[in-house]
Amino acid sequence: MGAIYWENDRQERVSHYVGRFVNSEVFGWHLWLGACQCGLREAQEVVFLGDGAPWIRHERHRHFGRATFIIDWYHASEHLWDCGKVLFSEGSQATEEWVKLRESWLWEGYTKRLIDDLAQQIKVHRGRKRQALAQLHKYIKDNEEEMRYDVFRGQGYDIGSGVVEGCCKHVVGKRLKQSGMIWSRTGSSATLALRITWLNQQWDRLWSEKPLAA
């Protein structure tokens, strides 16, 4: 699933959904086509917001090279919590204090401070704790440019991928995951396509071009 959204002339948010049961490469082309239909080429500013997974990064590079790439804040924060739980155990006060301090650094754009701090902690830990710290250190360092949350907020950009997370529930789950439903790939694909057509307000256009047999 992908969500393309923008503000119209009345500063109202307009959303357009793209969804397919396909591999990432094919989906990337569908997302690009949907964005072009929504005005990608004419847009002065383009923001690509995602969780930083390798396939998402690859498709962004392939189709949306000029876009400002933002790693979803909640996924970044989740990595901090995962590391904190390994260091101090889940639900502990020490975990919360450790994470909240480093979340504040990330929120305010002090990624260099966070990277240096993690590098120092790696030196004094062993085993699982050292591994967790090393993984977090690499994640922040690799995505530092896409985690300038102070800058992005200052520019008025969204930093959370709640729109696409929500559309997974609203577009897919609400229609295809009801109690007792069992789908074939053909049936689920067709139903998803119709669902998206309806939500994108293209229903009348579809049936005017493909009239049902009498």
Backbone as ProteinMPNN parsed JSONL, in Angstrom:
{"seq_chain_A": "MGAIYWENDRQERVSHYVGRFVNSEVFGWHLWLGACQCGLREAQEVVFLGDGAPWIRHERHRHFGRATFIIDWYHASEHLWDCGKVLFSEGSQATEEWVKLRESWLWEGYTKRLIDDLAQQIKVHRGRKRQALAQLHKYIKDNEEEMRYDVFRGQGYDIGSGVVEGCCKHVVGKRLKQSGMIWSRTGSSATLALRITWLNQQWDRLWSEKPLAA", "coords_chain_A": {"N_chain_A": [[0.831, -1.192, 0.0], [0.383, 2.231, -0.718], [0.265, 5.736, -0.062], [-0.622, 8.736, -1.503], [-0.577, 12.103, -0.992], [-1.732, 15.503, -0.757], [-2.187, 19.099, -0.544], [-5.051, 20.855, -1.574], [-6.304, 23.727, -3.479], [-7.839, 24.942, -1.556], [-6.537, 24.393, 0.711], [-7.075, 21.915, 1.747], [-6.603, 18.544, 2.683], [-5.955, 16.077, 0.318], [-6.23, 12.732, -0.633], [-4.788, 9.925, -2.309], [-4.871, 6.569, -3.124], [-2.735, 3.72, -3.552], [-2.486, 0.36, -4.302], [-1.43, -3.016, -4.426], [-1.194, -6.577, -4.88], [1.659, -7.436, -5.312], [5.175, -7.763, -6.243], [7.894, -5.772, -4.843], [9.241, -4.266, -6.801], [7.46, -4.052, -8.987], [5.383, -2.797, -7.651], [6.6, -0.357, -7.079], [6.636, 0.902, -9.576], [3.879, 1.225, -9.988], [3.289, 2.969, -7.902], [4.783, 5.198, -8.638], [3.489, 5.836, -11.076], [0.911, 6.448, -10.128], [1.554, 8.697, -8.594], [2.425, 10.436, -10.591], [0.03, 10.839, -11.971], [-1.233, 12.307, -10.089], [0.089, 14.701, -10.108], [2.877, 14.755, -9.787], [5.057, 15.535, -11.459], [4.659, 18.241, -11.756], [4.832, 19.27, -9.246], [6.291, 21.434, -6.852], [7.533, 20.837, -4.475], [8.448, 17.707, -3.159], [7.924, 15.06, -0.991], [9.106, 12.081, 0.352], [8.071, 9.63, 2.376], [8.837, 7.092, 4.6], [9.59, 3.871, 6.147], [12.25, 3.244, 5.867], [13.082, 0.734, 5.051], [15.058, -1.555, 3.085], [13.922, -2.174, 0.506], [12.072, -0.12, 0.167], [13.705, 2.121, 0.203], [15.147, 1.579, -2.123], [13.172, 1.733, -4.167], [12.373, 4.34, -3.831], [14.732, 5.693, -4.573], [14.84, 4.922, -7.234], [12.494, 5.998, -8.448], [11.767, 8.429, -7.247], [13.777, 10.384, -7.024], [14.303, 13.132, -6.616], [12.914, 13.785, -4.399], [12.518, 14.81, -0.972], [13.66, 12.696, 1.428], [12.297, 11.12, 4.191], [12.736, 9.386, 7.145], [10.35, 7.577, 8.837], [9.275, 8.832, 11.91], [8.254, 7.287, 14.038], [9.089, 4.688, 13.547], [11.833, 5.064, 13.76], [12.002, 5.824, 16.457], [11.102, 3.467, 17.583], [13.257, 1.77, 17.174], [15.061, 2.804, 19.027], [13.755, 2.153, 21.419], [13.779, -0.641, 21.257], [16.477, -1.193, 21.55], [16.95, -0.098, 24.091], [15.422, -1.815, 25.696], [16.868, -4.171, 25.548], [19.173, -3.387, 26.871], [18.313, -2.69, 29.482], [16.026, -4.09, 30.219], [12.571, -4.785, 29.567], [10.019, -2.431, 30.229], [11.19, -1.218, 32.439], [12.232, 1.478, 34.625], [14.738, 2.486, 34.112], [15.097, 1.869, 31.414], [13.159, 3.53, 30.207], [14.112, 6.089, 30.899], [16.629, 6.078, 29.638], [15.889, 5.812, 26.933], [14.148, 8.033, 26.509], [15.816, 10.273, 26.81], [17.537, 10.007, 24.604], [15.704, 9.974, 22.561], [14.894, 12.635, 22.683], [17.21, 13.892, 21.794], [17.277, 12.977, 19.153], [14.869, 14.025, 18.189], [15.347, 16.765, 18.32], [17.316, 17.058, 16.477], [19.946, 16.373, 17.077], [21.694, 14.357, 15.975], [24.37, 13.698, 15.631], [25.382, 13.825, 18.231], [23.983, 11.685, 19.336], [24.957, 9.521, 17.822], [27.681, 9.556, 18.559], [27.429, 9.056, 21.287], [26.353, 6.453, 21.315], [28.471, 5.093, 20.141], [30.407, 5.289, 22.139], [29.19, 3.794, 24.172], [29.137, 1.278, 23.063], [31.728, 0.427, 23.433], [31.901, -0.296, 26.092], [30.234, -2.383, 26.636], [29.207, -5.838, 26.294], [28.408, -8.857, 24.459], [24.914, -9.466, 23.935], [24.012, -6.891, 24.508], [25.989, -5.224, 23.507], [25.769, -5.885, 20.812], [23.153, -4.986, 20.238], [23.46, -2.237, 20.624], [25.351, -1.691, 18.643], [23.899, -2.262, 16.329], [21.888, -0.322, 16.474], [23.483, 1.978, 16.367], [24.552, 1.776, 13.756], [22.173, 1.939, 12.29], [21.222, 4.564, 12.869], [23.399, 6.073, 11.954], [23.535, 5.371, 9.227], [21.17, 6.454, 8.33], [21.183, 9.112, 8.905], [20.924, 11.525, 7.428], [18.299, 11.413, 6.64], [16.973, 11.752, 8.976], [16.683, 14.29, 10.016], [14.926, 15.671, 11.923], [14.293, 18.06, 13.227], [14.745, 19.961, 11.242], [12.938, 19.112, 9.258], [10.47, 19.382, 10.575], [10.504, 22.103, 10.917], [10.166, 22.911, 8.318], [7.606, 22.26, 7.9], [6.912, 19.675, 7.185], [5.405, 16.428, 7.285], [6.439, 13.974, 9.628], [5.799, 11.467, 10.324], [4.551, 8.302, 9.276], [1.813, 7.903, 9.409], [-0.371, 8.157, 7.699], [-0.148, 6.242, 5.609], [0.059, 3.958, 7.172], [-2.432, 3.995, 8.349], [-4.011, 3.661, 6.08], [-3.576, 1.048, 5.412], [-5.189, -0.262, 7.2], [-7.685, 0.99, 6.782], [-8.127, 0.824, 4.014], [-7.422, -1.81, 3.2], [-7.742, -3.682, 5.44], [-10.342, -3.122, 6.497], [-12.043, -3.997, 4.529], [-11.148, -6.495, 3.577], [-10.456, -8.119, 5.697], [-12.454, -9.102, 7.352], [-14.47, -10.927, 9.729], [-14.372, -14.39, 9.24], [-13.77, -14.301, 6.538], [-12.341, -15.638, 3.608], [-9.973, -15.606, 1.128], [-9.135, -15.966, -2.338], [-6.173, -15.371, -4.306], [-6.828, -14.104, -6.717], [-9.441, -13.18, -6.231], [-9.077, -11.487, -3.978], [-7.341, -9.576, -5.043], [-8.904, -8.413, -7.057], [-11.015, -7.365, -5.531], [-9.647, -5.581, -3.863], [-8.747, -3.774, -5.799], [-11.178, -2.667, -6.643], [-12.036, -1.536, -4.264], [-10.073, 0.443, -3.846], [-10.543, 1.998, -6.116], [-13.067, 3.016, -5.503], [-12.54, 4.517, -3.129], [-10.764, 6.359, -4.152], [-12.436, 7.921, -5.517], [-13.121, 7.284, -8.164], [-15.029, 5.706, -9.164], [-17.402, 6.072, -10.786], [-16.208, 6.866, -13.149], [-14.77, 4.548, -13.807], [-16.846, 2.66, -14.415], [-18.125, 3.928, -16.46], [-16.366, 3.64, -18.491], [-16.079, 0.934, -18.59], [-18.644, -0.588, -18.991], [-21.101, -2.591, -17.31], [-22.296, -5.785, -18.352], [-25.58, -6.185, -19.69]], "CA_chain_A": [[0.0, 0.0, 0.0], [1.027, 3.537, -0.702], [-0.67, 6.856, -0.001], [-0.134, 9.984, -2.086], [-1.485, 13.142, -0.518], [-1.32, 16.882, -0.985], [-3.205, 20.084, -0.2], [-5.637, 21.504, -2.75], [-6.311, 25.192, -3.435], [-8.51, 25.367, -0.326], [-5.684, 23.885, 1.783], [-7.666, 20.677, 2.254], [-5.793, 17.393, 2.321], [-6.533, 15.141, -0.647], [-5.449, 11.495, -0.628], [-4.949, 8.979, -3.412], [-4.296, 5.312, -2.657], [-2.199, 2.76, -4.509], [-2.304, -0.916, -3.62], [-1.356, -4.189, -5.296], [-0.54, -7.78, -4.378], [2.752, -7.622, -6.274], [6.488, -7.582, -5.625], [8.241, -4.379, -4.582], [9.634, -3.559, -8.022], [6.236, -3.725, -9.725], [4.652, -1.806, -6.868], [7.266, 0.928, -7.248], [6.164, 1.504, -10.818], [2.497, 1.651, -9.78], [3.313, 4.144, -7.037], [5.262, 6.31, -9.466], [2.429, 6.204, -12.015], [-0.121, 7.125, -9.36], [2.046, 10.019, -8.223], [2.409, 11.257, -11.81], [-1.361, 11.187, -12.231], [-1.638, 13.283, -9.067], [0.815, 15.95, -10.286], [4.272, 14.655, -9.343], [5.988, 16.274, -12.315], [4.441, 19.68, -11.604], [4.978, 19.652, -7.837], [7.514, 22.143, -6.513], [8.142, 20.099, -3.378], [8.022, 16.315, -3.055], [8.447, 14.397, 0.2], [8.922, 10.626, 0.351], [8.09, 9.258, 3.78], [8.748, 5.646, 4.758], [10.293, 3.34, 7.325], [13.673, 3.034, 5.598], [13.391, -0.638, 4.635], [15.866, -1.528, 1.855], [13.141, -2.131, -0.732], [11.475, 1.208, 0.071], [14.791, 3.017, -0.184], [15.482, 1.298, -3.515], [12.131, 2.265, -5.05], [12.443, 5.792, -3.737], [15.865, 6.122, -5.39], [14.526, 4.651, -8.637], [11.384, 6.768, -9.009], [11.508, 9.712, -6.592], [15.112, 10.835, -6.668], [14.369, 14.532, -6.192], [12.106, 13.969, -3.202], [13.114, 14.795, 0.353], [13.364, 11.396, 2.021], [12.179, 11.2, 5.644], [12.478, 8.134, 7.85], [9.229, 7.702, 9.751], [9.707, 9.075, 13.277], [7.84, 6.237, 14.968], [9.979, 3.549, 13.335], [13.126, 5.425, 14.343], [11.832, 5.75, 17.904], [10.973, 2.051, 17.938], [14.613, 1.211, 17.237], [15.618, 3.212, 20.311], [13.119, 1.356, 22.468], [14.258, -2.028, 21.156], [17.817, -1.232, 22.126], [16.819, 0.155, 25.517], [14.9, -3.015, 26.358], [17.98, -5.128, 25.667], [20.122, -2.879, 27.855], [17.811, -2.552, 30.855], [14.821, -4.92, 30.354], [11.327, -4.146, 29.16], [9.164, -1.881, 31.272], [11.933, -0.674, 33.581], [12.431, 2.918, 34.672], [16.031, 2.771, 33.466], [14.866, 1.833, 29.963], [12.424, 4.736, 29.819], [15.002, 7.247, 31.016], [17.655, 5.976, 28.588], [15.278, 6.06, 25.625], [13.583, 9.375, 26.411], [16.905, 11.223, 26.591], [18.028, 9.874, 23.237], [14.612, 10.441, 21.704], [14.938, 14.105, 22.649], [18.31, 14.268, 20.905], [16.86, 12.703, 17.775], [13.792, 14.962, 17.878], [15.9, 18.109, 18.153], [18.305, 17.076, 15.403], [21.307, 16.129, 17.557], [22.045, 12.989, 15.586], [25.81, 13.497, 15.867], [25.522, 13.52, 19.657], [23.458, 10.336, 19.537], [25.896, 8.576, 17.216], [28.878, 9.518, 19.407], [27.05, 8.41, 22.546], [26.234, 5.015, 21.079], [29.817, 4.569, 19.89], [31.068, 5.156, 23.432], [28.56, 2.713, 24.926], [29.544, 0.011, 22.449], [33.043, 0.06, 23.971], [31.845, -0.757, 27.485], [29.291, -3.489, 26.77], [29.539, -7.074, 25.613], [27.301, -9.758, 24.18], [23.673, -8.964, 23.31], [23.908, -5.441, 24.683], [26.89, -4.593, 22.53], [25.194, -6.102, 19.487], [22.009, -4.096, 20.087], [23.995, -0.886, 20.477], [26.005, -1.597, 17.335], [22.846, -2.22, 15.319], [21.262, 1.003, 16.537], [24.486, 2.933, 15.891], [24.591, 1.678, 12.297], [20.885, 2.415, 11.764], [21.184, 6.03, 12.942], [24.455, 6.63, 11.103], [23.173, 5.156, 7.824], [19.976, 7.227, 7.988], [21.296, 10.42, 9.553], [20.423, 12.58, 6.549], [16.836, 11.29, 6.572], [16.447, 11.891, 10.341], [16.838, 15.684, 10.454], [13.535, 15.951, 12.279], [14.143, 19.48, 13.543], [14.657, 20.669, 9.956], [11.7, 18.728, 8.576], [9.356, 20.01, 11.267], [10.574, 23.524, 10.617], [9.667, 23.113, 6.956], [6.193, 21.91, 7.863], [6.715, 18.342, 6.633], [5.046, 15.321, 8.164], [7.563, 13.087, 9.918], [5.245, 10.164, 10.654], [3.871, 7.664, 8.145], [0.495, 7.489, 9.868], [-1.337, 8.111, 6.601], [-0.088, 4.945, 4.931], [-0.255, 2.941, 8.173], [-3.881, 4.012, 8.478], [-4.683, 3.165, 4.878], [-3.513, -0.418, 5.449], [-6.375, -0.69, 7.935], [-8.892, 1.551, 6.189], [-8.312, 0.365, 2.63], [-7.324, -3.275, 3.096], [-8.306, -4.421, 6.562], [-11.78, -2.913, 6.682], [-12.794, -4.71, 3.486], [-10.67, -7.846, 3.278], [-10.094, -8.875, 6.899], [-13.615, -9.273, 8.219], [-14.606, -12.252, 10.326], [-14.789, -15.509, 8.391], [-13.426, -14.12, 5.125], [-11.245, -16.409, 3.02], [-9.816, -15.061, -0.219], [-8.14, -16.402, -3.31], [-5.375, -14.232, -4.753], [-7.585, -13.397, -7.757], [-10.56, -12.476, -5.616], [-8.603, -10.395, -3.132], [-6.778, -8.546, -5.918], [-10.017, -7.715, -7.711], [-11.752, -6.605, -4.523], [-8.805, -4.458, -3.471], [-8.767, -2.797, -6.886], [-12.463, -1.971, -6.588], [-12.028, -0.731, -3.037], [-9.244, 1.625, -4.091], [-11.26, 2.817, -7.096], [-14.133, 3.705, -4.775], [-11.978, 5.502, -2.213], [-10.136, 7.409, -4.958], [-13.535, 8.629, -6.195], [-13.033, 7.005, -9.597], [-16.004, 4.642, -9.408], [-18.243, 6.386, -11.955], [-15.338, 6.864, -14.323], [-14.479, 3.153, -14.154], [-17.971, 1.964, -15.043], [-18.46, 4.578, -17.728], [-15.44, 3.096, -19.474], [-16.255, -0.529, -18.635], [-20.028, -0.832, -18.575], [-21.476, -3.964, -17.016], [-23.204, -6.402, -19.351], [-26.996, -6.134, -19.288]], "C_chain_A": [[0.872, 1.25, 0.0], [-0.046, 4.61, -0.664], [0.021, 8.098, -0.559], [-1.091, 11.073, -1.614], [-0.864, 14.526, -0.665], [-2.439, 17.794, -0.525], [-3.72, 20.734, -1.476], [-5.645, 23.017, -2.56], [-6.966, 25.743, -2.18], [-7.766, 24.881, 0.918], [-6.328, 22.702, 2.499], [-6.797, 19.515, 1.799], [-6.572, 16.462, 1.414], [-5.631, 13.91, -0.692], [-5.794, 10.626, -1.821], [-4.204, 7.708, -3.012], [-3.819, 4.449, -3.811], [-1.981, 1.46, -3.755], [-2.328, -2.072, -4.607], [-0.783, -5.374, -4.511], [0.55, -8.156, -5.374], [4.077, -7.5, -5.538], [6.839, -6.089, -5.571], [8.582, -3.609, -5.853], [8.417, -3.145, -8.837], [5.444, -2.66, -8.976], [5.27, -0.422, -7.008], [6.81, 1.648, -8.505], [4.725, 1.994, -10.673], [2.437, 2.907, -8.915], [3.764, 5.37, -7.813], [4.179, 6.777, -10.429], [1.308, 6.952, -11.295], [0.29, 8.532, -8.979], [2.055, 10.96, -9.427], [0.997, 11.713, -12.139], [-1.872, 12.246, -11.255], [-0.833, 14.581, -9.141], [2.259, 15.937, -9.848], [5.194, 15.558, -10.149], [5.854, 17.787, -12.125], [4.708, 20.175, -10.189], [6.312, 20.338, -7.587], [8.268, 21.445, -5.387], [7.577, 18.687, -3.34], [8.704, 15.706, -1.832], [8.12, 12.92, 0.104], [9.133, 10.155, 1.78], [7.904, 7.753, 3.924], [9.579, 5.174, 5.93], [11.765, 3.014, 7.074], [14.063, 1.621, 5.24], [14.152, -0.605, 3.311], [15.037, -1.433, 0.578], [12.485, -0.77, -0.919], [12.526, 2.219, -0.378], [15.144, 2.834, -1.663], [14.457, 1.912, -4.463], [12.079, 3.782, -4.989], [13.563, 6.325, -4.642], [15.544, 5.973, -6.879], [13.53, 5.665, -9.213], [11.231, 8.18, -8.436], [12.815, 10.341, -6.116], [15.18, 12.262, -6.16], [13.606, 14.8, -4.904], [12.968, 14.045, -1.951], [12.686, 13.505, 1.042], [13.382, 11.53, 3.538], [11.901, 9.81, 6.197], [11.374, 8.382, 8.876], [9.711, 7.789, 11.201], [9.414, 7.896, 14.193], [8.674, 4.97, 14.792], [11.357, 3.829, 13.925], [13.076, 5.316, 15.865], [11.747, 4.303, 18.377], [12.331, 1.377, 18.029], [15.294, 1.586, 18.556], [15.047, 2.362, 21.446], [13.606, -0.091, 22.441], [15.637, -2.172, 21.795], [17.757, -1.049, 23.645], [16.333, -1.061, 26.291], [15.976, -4.078, 26.525], [18.947, -4.691, 26.77], [19.612, -2.994, 29.292], [16.577, -3.394, 31.182], [13.56, -4.099, 30.074], [10.548, -3.65, 30.368], [9.88, -1.252, 32.449], [12.055, 0.85, 33.478], [13.725, 3.309, 33.964], [15.89, 2.788, 31.946], [14.199, 3.117, 29.495], [13.327, 5.966, 29.867], [16.057, 7.249, 29.915], [17.082, 6.352, 27.229], [14.814, 7.505, 25.495], [14.658, 10.434, 26.176], [17.355, 11.187, 25.141], [16.947, 10.193, 22.208], [14.63, 11.962, 21.579], [16.073, 14.589, 21.758], [17.898, 14.106, 19.448], [15.808, 13.713, 17.326], [14.332, 16.357, 17.557], [17.009, 18.181, 17.118], [19.731, 16.83, 15.828], [21.73, 14.691, 17.247], [23.516, 12.697, 15.815], [26.059, 13.14, 17.332], [25.08, 12.092, 19.938], [24.422, 9.286, 18.998], [27.153, 8.434, 18.077], [28.589, 8.8, 20.724], [26.974, 6.894, 22.378], [27.601, 4.382, 20.84], [30.576, 4.362, 21.203], [30.501, 3.98, 24.229], [28.929, 1.331, 24.362], [30.845, -0.496, 23.074], [32.954, -0.579, 25.357], [30.852, -1.898, 27.702], [29.763, -4.694, 25.961], [28.263, -7.84, 25.281], [26.12, -9.101, 23.492], [23.563, -7.446, 23.399], [24.799, -4.71, 23.671], [26.337, -4.732, 21.108], [24.022, -5.16, 19.229], [22.452, -2.654, 19.877], [24.631, -0.684, 19.101], [24.978, -1.5, 16.216], [22.172, -0.855, 15.289], [22.214, 2.074, 16.014], [24.535, 2.944, 14.363], [23.31, 2.241, 11.675], [20.829, 3.941, 11.761], [22.202, 6.648, 11.991], [24.091, 6.509, 9.626], [22.035, 6.072, 7.383], [20.009, 8.647, 8.547], [20.68, 11.537, 8.716], [18.894, 12.582, 6.51], [16.176, 11.436, 7.936], [16.647, 13.304, 10.879], [15.455, 16.228, 10.858], [13.296, 17.408, 12.665], [13.965, 20.299, 12.264], [13.328, 20.378, 9.275], [10.483, 19.362, 9.239], [9.317, 21.506, 10.991], [10.047, 23.861, 9.229], [8.201, 22.737, 6.814], [5.894, 20.541, 7.304], [6.202, 17.377, 7.708], [6.297, 14.477, 8.413], [7.098, 11.696, 10.317], [4.443, 9.606, 9.495], [2.493, 7.15, 8.544], [-0.527, 7.367, 8.757], [-1.331, 6.745, 5.931], [-0.352, 3.802, 5.91], [-1.772, 2.842, 8.327], [-4.576, 3.429, 7.272], [-4.585, 1.643, 4.78], [-4.735, -0.977, 6.174], [-7.654, -0.266, 7.215], [-9.184, 0.981, 4.806], [-8.375, -1.157, 2.554], [-8.1, -3.972, 4.204], [-9.814, -4.319, 6.672], [-12.609, -3.7, 5.684], [-12.406, -6.179, 3.379], [-10.389, -8.709, 4.511], [-11.251, -9.003, 7.881], [-13.718, -10.731, 8.685], [-15.094, -13.285, 9.314], [-14.414, -15.396, 6.933], [-12.228, -14.982, 4.738], [-11.154, -16.008, 1.554], [-8.843, -15.881, -1.054], [-7.33, -15.17, -3.709], [-6.142, -13.418, -5.81], [-8.703, -12.57, -7.142], [-10.126, -11.297, -4.772], [-8.028, -9.253, -3.963], [-7.877, -7.722, -6.571], [-10.777, -6.834, -6.723], [-10.956, -5.403, -4.042], [-8.813, -3.373, -4.533], [-10.063, -1.994, -6.88], [-12.553, -1.06, -5.371], [-11.243, 0.565, -3.25], [-9.916, 2.57, -5.083], [-12.35, 3.631, -6.414], [-13.57, 4.825, -3.898], [-11.286, 6.644, -2.952], [-11.152, 8.203, -5.773], [-13.446, 8.503, -7.712], [-14.048, 5.946, -10.024], [-16.827, 4.894, -10.677], [-17.418, 6.374, -13.238], [-15.038, 5.441, -14.779], [-15.62, 2.527, -14.927], [-18.487, 2.67, -16.289], [-17.564, 4.072, -18.852], [-15.591, 1.598, -19.646], [-17.659, -0.866, -18.166], [-20.294, -2.312, -18.344], [-22.416, -4.506, -18.087], [-24.624, -6.39, -18.814], [-27.439, -7.523, -18.866]], "O_chain_A": [[1.931, 1.308, 0.624], [-1.146, 4.41, -1.178], [1.117, 8.458, -0.13], [-2.3, 10.964, -1.822], [0.356, 14.687, -0.693], [-3.517, 17.326, -0.157], [-2.941, 21.117, -2.349], [-5.068, 23.532, -1.603], [-6.69, 26.873, -1.776], [-8.287, 24.945, 2.032], [-6.148, 22.516, 3.702], [-6.313, 19.499, 0.667], [-7.712, 16.102, 1.708], [-4.409, 14.034, -0.78], [-6.935, 10.594, -2.282], [-3.042, 7.766, -2.607], [-4.407, 4.44, -4.893], [-1.363, 1.453, -2.691], [-3.154, -2.1, -5.519], [0.014, -5.19, -3.592], [0.385, -9.076, -6.176], [4.106, -7.172, -4.352], [6.164, -5.257, -6.177], [8.25, -2.429, -5.971], [8.347, -2.017, -9.324], [4.902, -1.736, -9.583], [4.552, 0.577, -7.051], [6.619, 2.864, -8.497], [4.384, 3.063, -11.181], [1.63, 3.802, -9.167], [3.197, 6.452, -7.664], [3.968, 7.979, -10.587], [0.814, 7.965, -11.79], [-0.52, 9.457, -9.031], [1.733, 12.141, -9.299], [0.793, 12.857, -12.545], [-2.814, 12.981, -11.55], [-1.044, 15.477, -8.324], [2.825, 16.992, -9.563], [6.023, 16.269, -9.58], [6.82, 18.527, -12.312], [4.799, 21.381, -9.963], [7.35, 19.872, -8.059], [9.498, 21.463, -5.352], [6.369, 18.492, -3.473], [9.918, 15.826, -1.664], [6.984, 12.549, -0.191], [10.23, 10.264, 2.327], [6.924, 7.198, 3.426], [10.201, 5.977, 6.626], [12.455, 2.553, 7.983], [15.252, 1.321, 5.133], [13.916, 0.284, 2.493], [15.399, -0.696, -0.339], [12.352, -0.306, -2.052], [12.265, 3.065, -1.234], [15.409, 3.807, -2.369], [14.828, 2.543, -5.453], [11.775, 4.437, -5.986], [13.365, 7.288, -5.383], [15.939, 6.814, -7.687], [13.704, 6.135, -10.337], [10.627, 9.04, -9.077], [12.939, 10.769, -4.969], [16.044, 12.575, -5.34], [13.643, 15.911, -4.375], [14.025, 13.418, -1.878], [11.494, 13.252, 1.217], [14.365, 12.0, 4.111], [10.957, 9.14, 5.78], [11.47, 9.302, 9.688], [10.461, 6.93, 11.665], [10.241, 7.544, 15.034], [8.94, 4.259, 15.761], [11.977, 2.946, 14.517], [13.995, 4.781, 16.486], [12.258, 3.959, 19.442], [12.535, 0.504, 18.873], [16.02, 0.777, 19.134], [15.781, 1.912, 22.326], [13.822, -0.693, 23.492], [15.919, -3.149, 22.489], [18.432, -1.76, 24.39], [16.779, -1.31, 27.411], [15.996, -4.801, 27.522], [19.473, -5.522, 27.51], [20.362, -3.345, 30.203], [16.132, -3.4, 32.33], [13.507, -2.894, 30.316], [10.429, -4.337, 31.382], [9.223, -0.79, 33.382], [11.988, 1.424, 32.391], [13.79, 4.341, 33.297], [16.492, 3.623, 31.271], [14.619, 3.72, 28.508], [13.297, 6.792, 28.955], [16.348, 8.291, 29.327], [17.692, 7.104, 26.469], [15.064, 8.139, 24.469], [14.438, 11.386, 25.427], [17.534, 12.235, 24.519], [17.255, 10.636, 21.101], [14.407, 12.506, 20.498], [15.924, 15.582, 21.046], [18.138, 14.983, 18.618], [15.86, 14.2, 16.197], [13.847, 17.036, 16.652], [17.583, 19.248, 16.899], [20.652, 17.048, 15.041], [22.076, 13.92, 18.142], [23.877, 11.571, 16.158], [26.858, 12.253, 17.632], [25.732, 11.372, 20.695], [24.67, 8.273, 19.652], [27.634, 7.323, 18.299], [29.414, 8.027, 21.211], [27.48, 6.146, 23.215], [27.858, 3.263, 21.286], [31.299, 3.378, 21.36], [31.249, 3.254, 24.884], [29.018, 0.351, 25.101], [31.038, -1.702, 23.226], [33.849, -1.328, 25.747], [30.652, -2.332, 28.836], [30.602, -4.578, 25.068], [27.179, -7.509, 25.764], [26.288, -8.287, 22.584], [23.077, -6.797, 22.473], [24.399, -3.713, 23.069], [26.43, -3.804, 20.304], [23.9, -4.598, 18.14], [21.887, -1.936, 19.051], [24.466, 0.365, 18.478], [25.163, -0.743, 15.263], [21.915, -0.3, 14.221], [21.793, 2.98, 15.295], [24.558, 4.011, 13.751], [23.358, 2.933, 10.658], [20.433, 4.546, 10.765], [21.907, 7.627, 11.304], [24.314, 7.443, 8.856], [21.94, 6.428, 6.208], [18.972, 9.303, 8.646], [19.986, 12.401, 9.251], [18.273, 13.636, 6.364], [14.963, 11.267, 8.059], [16.768, 13.486, 12.09], [14.906, 17.121, 10.213], [12.204, 17.932, 12.448], [13.141, 21.212, 12.209], [12.668, 21.288, 8.773], [9.57, 19.826, 8.556], [8.248, 22.1, 10.848], [9.546, 24.96, 8.995], [7.62, 22.876, 5.738], [4.743, 20.251, 6.975], [6.533, 17.508, 8.886], [7.115, 14.289, 7.512], [7.922, 10.834, 10.618], [3.737, 10.344, 8.808], [2.055, 6.097, 8.081], [-1.454, 6.562, 8.853], [-2.388, 6.155, 5.709], [-0.925, 2.782, 5.524], [-2.326, 1.747, 8.424], [-5.61, 2.774, 7.404], [-5.422, 1.013, 4.134], [-5.254, -2.032, 5.809], [-8.584, -1.057, 7.059], [-10.332, 0.694, 4.467], [-9.269, -1.721, 1.923], [-9.008, -4.759, 3.936], [-10.492, -5.318, 6.913], [-13.76, -4.036, 5.964], [-13.263, -7.022, 3.114], [-10.113, -9.901, 4.38], [-11.048, -9.011, 9.095], [-13.123, -11.634, 8.097], [-16.093, -13.08, 8.625], [-14.707, -16.303, 6.154], [-11.23, -15.041, 5.457], [-12.145, -16.066, 0.826], [-7.86, -16.418, -0.544], [-7.763, -14.043, -3.469], [-6.105, -12.188, -5.794], [-8.889, -11.404, -7.489], [-10.73, -10.226, -4.835], [-8.212, -8.085, -3.619], [-7.797, -6.495, -6.634], [-11.138, -5.7, -7.039], [-11.516, -4.327, -3.834], [-8.878, -2.186, -4.213], [-10.047, -0.781, -7.087], [-13.083, 0.048, -5.447], [-11.699, 1.646, -2.877], [-9.87, 3.789, -4.919], [-12.532, 4.809, -6.72], [-14.07, 5.949, -3.925], [-11.224, 7.765, -2.447], [-10.792, 9.039, -6.602], [-13.663, 9.466, -8.447], [-13.94, 5.366, -11.104], [-16.929, 4.021, -11.539], [-17.884, 5.922, -14.284], [-15.047, 5.15, -15.975], [-15.401, 1.927, -15.979], [-19.208, 2.072, -17.087], [-17.955, 4.073, -20.019], [-15.277, 1.048, -20.701], [-17.841, -1.376, -17.06], [-19.792, -3.172, -19.067], [-23.227, -3.771, -18.651], [-24.841, -6.565, -17.615], [-28.596, -7.714, -18.489]]}, "name": "protein", "num_of_chains": 1, "seq": "MGAIYWENDRQERVSHYVGRFVNSEVFGWHLWLGACQCGLREAQEVVFLGDGAPWIRHERHRHFGRATFIIDWYHASEHLWDCGKVLFSEGSQATEEWVKLRESWLWEGYTKRLIDDLAQQIKVHRGRKRQALAQLHKYIKDNEEEMRYDVFRGQGYDIGSGVVEGCCKHVVGKRLKQSGMIWSRTGSSATLALRITWLNQQWDRLWSEKPLAA"}
